[in-house]
């Protein structure tokens, strides 16, 4: 049986997707459930993260991204998160509920357009049997219109899952 390091290296060096997928499918057969998360994180770190390139070749100028338009909500986020150190789902959902416009700051930090963030919310929500957060709801939130706590929680959950993936690939 190969070690976890050998499996990760073989996956990273695989010559094609079929070979890579075949090797990944063998992980549950060779390693216990307690080991699998760290192995998958290591695969992401060694096989995928080095190949990720930004697709932000050019960001079209928009008034809504000007500092003067987002500075006040950025300050709210900065203060309520203790300079971005308290980013728990509970805290983020409360901030978004209390100040719906802060959703724009969180979305921009993640690098999503409104449409992309709506899609990220919808994919997760559909799998959980709920409606999700649509593009028009996000635009209303970002303009400061009041929302339900469930919507704030859904938006906060998206950031949490992205942050958890990033943290796993960096360790």
N, C-alpha and C positions, 0 to 999 in steps of 0.2 A: 504494500500500500504506500502510495506517495504521501509525503508530508504536505501540510497546507501550503507552505512556501513553494514547493515544487509544482503543485496544482496551479497556484496563482501565476507562477512564471510560465507554465505551459499555456495557460489561457491567454496571457499577455502576448506570447509569441506565436499564437495560432495563425496559420496562414490564411484562413477564411472563416466566415461566420459559422458555417456548418461544423467545422472542427471546434470552434470556441463553444458553441452551444452544446455540443456533445460532451465536452469536458465539464461544463457547468452543471449539466444534468447528473453527473456522477457524484457531485458533492454530497447530496443527501444520503447516498449509499455508503459513502466513505467516512462521513463525519457526523457527530451528534448534533442535535438541535442547539446545544449551548455554544458550539464552535462555529456554526454556520454564519451568524451575523458578522463576526469579525472576518471570516473568509470572504464573504461577499463584499464587505467594505474594502478589503485589501484588493480584490479584483477590480473594483471601481477605481481605486486609487492608482493602480498600476496599469490597467488595460484601457480605461476610458478617460479619466481625468486628463492625462497628458495629451490626449487627442482632441479635447474640447477647445474649440476656437470661438471667440466672440463673433456674433453675426451682426454687431452694431457697426457696420461700415460707415453709416451716415445716419444721424438722427435729425429728422426734419424739424426745423424750428417751429415752436408753438408758444403762444402767449402763456398757456397754462403751465409751462415748465420754467418760466422766468422766476428768479428768486423772489421778486416782489410779490408774486402771486402765491408762493408756497411758504414763505419765511415764517409767517405767524403760526401755521399748523406744524411746521417743522419744530419750532420752539416748544409747542405743546408736547409733541412726541418726545423730544429730547428731555424735557423736564419730567414727564410722567413715566419715562422708562429709566430714569436715573442715568442719563447719558447712554442709553441703549444697553444697559447692563441687566435690566429687569424686563426680559422679553418673553415671559411665560404666556401661555395661551390665555390664562385668566386675566392677566394685566392688559395684554393687547386687546382682547375682546372688550374689556371695560373702557379702554381709551377710545376705541373705534365707536362704541355705543355712545359714549359721552360727547365725542367730537367726530362725527362721521367723515368730515373732510380729511382727517388724518389718514384715511385709507389710501389716499393718493401718495403720501410719503412712503408708506410701507410698500405699495405697488412699485413705485419708482426705484426704491432701494433694491427690490428683487429683480428689476430690469424687465418687468412685464408691461405690455400695452394693456389697455382696459380689456380688449378682446381676449388676450392671452390669459389674463388673470381670471376672467369669467369662465373660460374653458377649463382652467385648472380647478376651479371651484366645482364646476358642473361634473367633471369626471369623477371626483371624489364623492360628491353628493348623490349622484345616480347610483353608485355602488352601495351607498348607505340607505337608499330608498327615499331620499328627500329631493326637493325641487332644485336646490342649488341657488347660486347668486348670478343673475344675468348681467349682461353688459349695461342695460339701462338702469338697473338697480345700483350698479357700481358708479355709474356717472352721477346718479342722484346723490349717492353717499358723498362722493368727492366734491359735490357742489354744496354739501353741508346739510342736506335734508335729513330729518330724523329717520332712524331705522329701528327694527326689532333687534333684540339682543341675540336671537338665533342667527341673524345675518352677520352681526359683528363677530360672533363665535366662529362661524364658517370661514370668514376672512382671516381671522387670527389662526385658525387651524392650518390654513394653506401655508402661511409663513413658517409655522412650527415644523411641518413636514419637510419643507425645502431646507430649513436650517439644520434639521436632524440629518438629512442626506449629506449636506455639505460637511458637517462635523465628522460624520463617519468616513468620508473620503479623505479627510485631512489627517486623520489619526494613524 
